[in-house]
């Protein structure tokens, strides 16, 4: 099966990250060829995924996937882009995350049902499509509301392409090692039930993370960004995690790629170390002051990636790092760790103090959430019976 994943300027790679992982979990019985496609003459995103096909008609594929993102509204009014996207009209299965549905509709690839208001508005089960769990289905159509449902969409896409047996195979392998296409996270098996070793290699960065959830706070961190090292030290110390992070990135460009890829690799390490998440407390919180700053972090290791980051940074830079990248770091971590993450700075004037309080609180919240609860006797802490 050939699957076309569409890239365009200012699309959201996080929409694709959760979706691609179930496809990468398919074994040899279910061959899935993932191709990243971009229109000719645009500047597609360079991180964390580069296009493999540029300007080629979207023909001969078995499935089409379109992400959302801040660029979706602009691309929905771009005739050249819509003309290129329209070459996918013969693809039998079309999927979209968030604002990607607006692009499908604008290209004539999504028939607007009676009563549907706008694909730029949040998807609603009353808008004409039958609701199936956390996404919307119609013949040949899969729509996920946002990045928090992208993982579910990926599992459903596997079922639509290969049948229920493929879905079951993916779910059974979701806690094992993965090597995804397109330069995404490569996870190597690690000894011990609560340890992980992750290596992420792209044309822009090389990141290695080793994690022991049942450690004592030992850490060895070298990312090339001194302030990020300081923050990861805080997370490990206050979370009682043994953590090693080594990163080399294209600092001659800017810190963006390194920050993002460290976050993705760190999140993947937590995902691998947690395994099936049996017996864990699952939810945790941290409330940490630092002088005038007070940060609250709440985490749910639910298997559903979602992040709400509420911080009013005071300056554009913290050390050599744009303060906006700390928000992006937390969002990227949540996607790969498959956790629901809420971060709020309740008070603060100094960006250093606010950032440090956040990472200390994150360490404490994660330490509480990953604890083994002996009363659960190894049971998955969910009425669904599975956290993936």
MODAHU-V961030 format. One record per backbone hydrogen bond with DSSP energy under -0.5 kcal/mol. CO is the residue of the C=O (numbers start at 1). NH is the residue of the N-H. E is the energy in kcal/mol with one decimal. If there is no record, write none. Layout:
co: (CO | CO)
nh: (NH | NH)
e: (E | E)
This chain:
co: (1 | 2 | 2 | 3 | 3 | 4 | 4 | 5 | 6 | 7 | 8 | 10 | 11 | 12 | 12 | 13 | 13 | 14 | 15 | 16 | 17 | 18 | 19 | 20 | 21 | 22 | 22 | 23 | 27 | 32 | 33 | 35 | 35 | 36 | 36 | 37 | 38 | 39 | 42 | 53 | 57 | 62 | 63 | 64 | 65 | 66 | 68 | 69 | 71 | 72 | 74 | 75 | 77 | 78 | 79 | 80 | 81 | 82 | 84 | 84 | 85 | 86 | 88 | 93 | 94 | 95 | 96 | 97 | 98 | 99 | 99 | 100 | 101 | 102 | 103 | 104 | 104 | 105 | 111 | 113 | 118 | 124 | 125 | 130 | 132 | 134 | 135 | 136 | 137 | 138 | 140 | 141 | 142 | 143 | 144 | 146 | 147 | 149 | 150 | 151 | 152 | 153 | 154 | 155 | 156 | 157 | 158 | 159 | 163 | 163 | 164 | 165 | 166 | 167 | 168 | 169 | 170 | 170 | 171 | 173 | 178 | 181 | 185 | 185 | 186 | 186 | 188 | 192 | 194 | 196 | 197 | 198 | 199 | 199 | 200 | 204 | 205 | 206 | 207 | 208 | 209 | 210 | 211 | 212 | 212 | 218 | 220 | 222 | 224 | 225 | 226 | 227 | 228 | 229 | 230 | 231 | 232 | 233 | 234 | 235 | 236 | 236 | 240 | 241 | 242 | 243 | 244 | 245 | 246 | 248 | 249 | 250 | 250 | 255 | 256 | 257 | 258 | 259 | 260 | 261 | 262 | 263 | 264 | 265 | 266 | 267 | 268 | 269 | 270 | 271 | 272 | 274 | 277 | 277 | 279 | 281 | 282 | 284 | 286 | 288 | 290 | 293 | 294 | 294 | 295 | 296 | 297 | 298 | 299 | 300 | 300 | 303 | 306 | 308 | 308 | 309 | 310 | 311 | 316 | 318 | 321 | 322 | 323 | 323 | 324 | 325 | 326 | 327 | 328 | 329 | 330 | 331 | 332 | 333 | 334 | 334 | 338 | 339 | 339 | 340 | 341 | 342 | 343 | 344 | 344 | 347 | 349 | 350 | 351 | 352 | 353 | 354 | 355 | 356 | 357 | 358 | 359 | 360 | 361 | 362 | 363 | 364 | 365 | 366 | 367 | 368 | 369 | 371 | 371 | 372 | 373 | 374 | 376 | 379 | 380 | 382)
nh: (33 | 62 | 63 | 5 | 35 | 6 | 65 | 37 | 67 | 39 | 11 | 71 | 13 | 15 | 16 | 16 | 17 | 18 | 19 | 20 | 21 | 22 | 23 | 24 | 25 | 25 | 26 | 26 | 30 | 34 | 3 | 5 | 37 | 52 | 53 | 7 | 55 | 42 | 44 | 38 | 59 | 93 | 4 | 95 | 6 | 97 | 12 | 72 | 75 | 76 | 77 | 78 | 79 | 82 | 83 | 84 | 85 | 86 | 58 | 87 | 88 | 89 | 91 | 64 | 142 | 66 | 144 | 100 | 101 | 102 | 103 | 104 | 105 | 106 | 107 | 109 | 110 | 108 | 113 | 116 | 121 | 127 | 128 | 137 | 135 | 145 | 132 | 143 | 130 | 141 | 94 | 138 | 96 | 136 | 98 | 149 | 150 | 153 | 154 | 155 | 156 | 157 | 158 | 159 | 160 | 161 | 162 | 163 | 166 | 167 | 168 | 169 | 170 | 171 | 172 | 173 | 173 | 174 | 174 | 176 | 187 | 184 | 180 | 187 | 188 | 199 | 197 | 195 | 213 | 211 | 188 | 209 | 186 | 201 | 207 | 250 | 202 | 248 | 200 | 246 | 198 | 244 | 196 | 215 | 242 | 243 | 245 | 247 | 226 | 229 | 230 | 231 | 232 | 233 | 234 | 235 | 236 | 237 | 238 | 239 | 240 | 241 | 215 | 243 | 212 | 220 | 210 | 222 | 208 | 206 | 251 | 253 | 254 | 259 | 260 | 261 | 262 | 263 | 264 | 265 | 266 | 267 | 268 | 269 | 270 | 271 | 272 | 273 | 274 | 275 | 275 | 277 | 280 | 381 | 373 | 283 | 301 | 299 | 297 | 295 | 293 | 290 | 346 | 347 | 288 | 344 | 286 | 342 | 284 | 302 | 340 | 305 | 341 | 310 | 343 | 311 | 345 | 313 | 323 | 321 | 318 | 325 | 326 | 327 | 328 | 329 | 330 | 331 | 332 | 333 | 334 | 335 | 336 | 337 | 338 | 339 | 303 | 306 | 341 | 300 | 308 | 298 | 310 | 296 | 346 | 294 | 351 | 354 | 355 | 356 | 357 | 358 | 359 | 360 | 361 | 362 | 363 | 364 | 365 | 366 | 367 | 368 | 369 | 370 | 371 | 371 | 282 | 281 | 373 | 374 | 376 | 377 | 379 | 279 | 382 | 385)
e: (-3.5 | -2.8 | -1.3 | -0.6 | -2.8 | -0.6 | -2.8 | -2.9 | -0.7 | -0.6 | -1.9 | -2.4 | -0.8 | -1.6 | -0.7 | -0.6 | -1.9 | -1.2 | -0.6 | -2.7 | -1.2 | -0.7 | -0.8 | -2.1 | -1.1 | -0.6 | -0.5 | -1.0 | -2.1 | -0.7 | -3.0 | -3.1 | -0.6 | -2.5 | -2.2 | -3.3 | -3.2 | -0.9 | -0.7 | -2.4 | -1.9 | -0.6 | -2.7 | -3.2 | -2.8 | -2.1 | -2.7 | -1.9 | -2.3 | -1.9 | -1.3 | -1.6 | -0.8 | -2.6 | -2.5 | -2.1 | -3.0 | -2.2 | -0.5 | -1.5 | -1.8 | -1.4 | -2.0 | -2.3 | -2.1 | -2.0 | -2.7 | -2.3 | -1.9 | -0.8 | -1.0 | -2.0 | -2.4 | -2.6 | -1.8 | -3.0 | -0.7 | -1.5 | -0.6 | -2.1 | -1.4 | -2.0 | -0.5 | -1.9 | -1.7 | -0.6 | -2.3 | -2.5 | -0.6 | -2.7 | -2.9 | -1.7 | -1.9 | -2.9 | -2.6 | -1.9 | -1.0 | -2.2 | -2.4 | -2.0 | -2.5 | -2.7 | -1.9 | -1.8 | -2.6 | -2.2 | -2.6 | -2.4 | -1.1 | -1.3 | -2.4 | -2.0 | -2.5 | -2.5 | -1.9 | -0.9 | -0.8 | -0.7 | -0.6 | -1.9 | -3.0 | -0.7 | -1.3 | -0.6 | -0.5 | -2.6 | -0.8 | -1.0 | -2.4 | -2.4 | -1.7 | -2.9 | -1.7 | -0.5 | -3.0 | -1.1 | -2.9 | -2.1 | -3.0 | -2.6 | -3.0 | -2.7 | -2.2 | -0.9 | -1.9 | -2.5 | -2.3 | -2.4 | -0.5 | -2.4 | -2.0 | -2.0 | -2.6 | -2.3 | -1.7 | -2.2 | -2.4 | -2.6 | -2.5 | -1.5 | -1.0 | -1.9 | -0.6 | -0.6 | -2.1 | -2.3 | -2.5 | -2.7 | -2.9 | -2.0 | -2.2 | -2.2 | -1.2 | -2.7 | -2.7 | -2.6 | -2.4 | -2.0 | -2.4 | -2.4 | -2.7 | -2.5 | -2.2 | -2.0 | -1.9 | -2.3 | -2.6 | -2.7 | -2.1 | -0.9 | -0.7 | -2.5 | -1.0 | -0.7 | -3.5 | -1.0 | -2.8 | -3.0 | -2.8 | -2.7 | -2.4 | -2.7 | -2.5 | -1.1 | -2.5 | -2.7 | -2.8 | -2.8 | -2.4 | -2.4 | -2.9 | -0.6 | -3.1 | -0.6 | -2.9 | -0.6 | -2.1 | -0.9 | -1.9 | -1.7 | -3.0 | -1.8 | -1.3 | -0.8 | -1.8 | -2.7 | -2.0 | -2.1 | -2.7 | -2.4 | -2.1 | -1.7 | -1.7 | -2.6 | -0.9 | -1.7 | -2.1 | -2.1 | -0.7 | -2.2 | -2.7 | -2.5 | -2.9 | -3.2 | -0.8 | -2.3 | -0.6 | -2.4 | -2.9 | -2.5 | -2.4 | -2.1 | -2.3 | -2.2 | -2.4 | -2.7 | -2.1 | -2.2 | -2.7 | -2.6 | -2.4 | -1.9 | -2.0 | -2.5 | -0.6 | -0.5 | -2.5 | -2.1 | -0.5 | -0.7 | -2.0 | -0.9 | -1.9 | -3.2 | -2.5 | -1.1)
